[in-house]
């Protein structure tokens, strides 16, 4: 265990240093080649800003993982999927590509880890009374989970430091339990977690408000994909070993991923209720609503990070209640938060209408 701790520390430090020292060069090149994100009606930032920070995160993560980590149990295939999504995101950050092309990249990356490494959810562990999943259902559900979480992290990347902070909390939580309970089969995913943490920490040095660089799709797609695989393997750790939360790992996973999943589901429902495509961009994300209440960018990021931590602590401390009760608690929290955001938005809109021009 002491040797594992040493290697984990070295991996995290390596990823952090590579990422931190790469960012200034990326910022310089982005300004030199005019590879900048232009402010528009949906964005919060006001100045031209590079959006290739994901290159630094990827460089730190990839180099640390290949140097320090055992590449078994799907980690090698995870790296292959990350490479595909890195280039998909890089092209989108530089010239913009269609949603369909992004989806093809996600399909290829997901197919590699599912088919070549057999990384998939094999059991619902009693959720809705369902246990072991048939092969076809297992592959189909795993595909939805990977694509869904990948895009949820991509969508939450709307404020300086927000996506990075949420990814830190998620990967740190998963990494701790892989370190403690992973055993021979899953402990190498603690390396995946710490290498991602190191890469994100080096990037966040330049990404908090006022950010000198954004993560971009290069980073958010890769980070989302890594987080989705961590989530699946965490659920499988529970299914195969009963550790660390007996059969409650599916509900615990939902709690760990609370903020990005809540935000994505909420905006999709609101868009479809308004008769729009769920993929139509708008300013209705949770961070937009909190900003509209008068909070600063830094305060909004800290509030959402705190919210995610609180939900994680709630589900972890109540894990003995079982999946269905925990999912019910998460649903109640989500409903209460949605009502609060909706009521405040309605009041703000009425005040705006009532204010004379």
Secondary structure, 3 states (H helix, E strand, C coil): CHHHHHHHHHHHHHHHHHHHHHHHHHHHHHHHCCCEECCCCCCCCCCCEECCHHHHHHHHHHHHHHHHCCCCCCHHHHHHHHHHHHHHHHHHHHHCCCHHHHHHHHHHHHHHHHHHCCCCCCECCCHHHCCECCHHHHHHHHHHHHHHHHHHHHHHCCCCCHHHHHHHHHHHHHHHHHHHHCHHHHCHHHHHHHHHHHHHHHHHCCCCCCCCECCHHHHHHHHHHHHHHHHHHHHHHHHHHCCCCCCCHHHHHHHHCHHHHHHHHHHHHHHHHCCCCCCCCCCCCHHHHHHHCCCCHHHHHHHHHHHHHHHHHHHHHCHHHCHHHHHHHHHHHHHHHHHHHHHHHHHHHHHHHHCCC
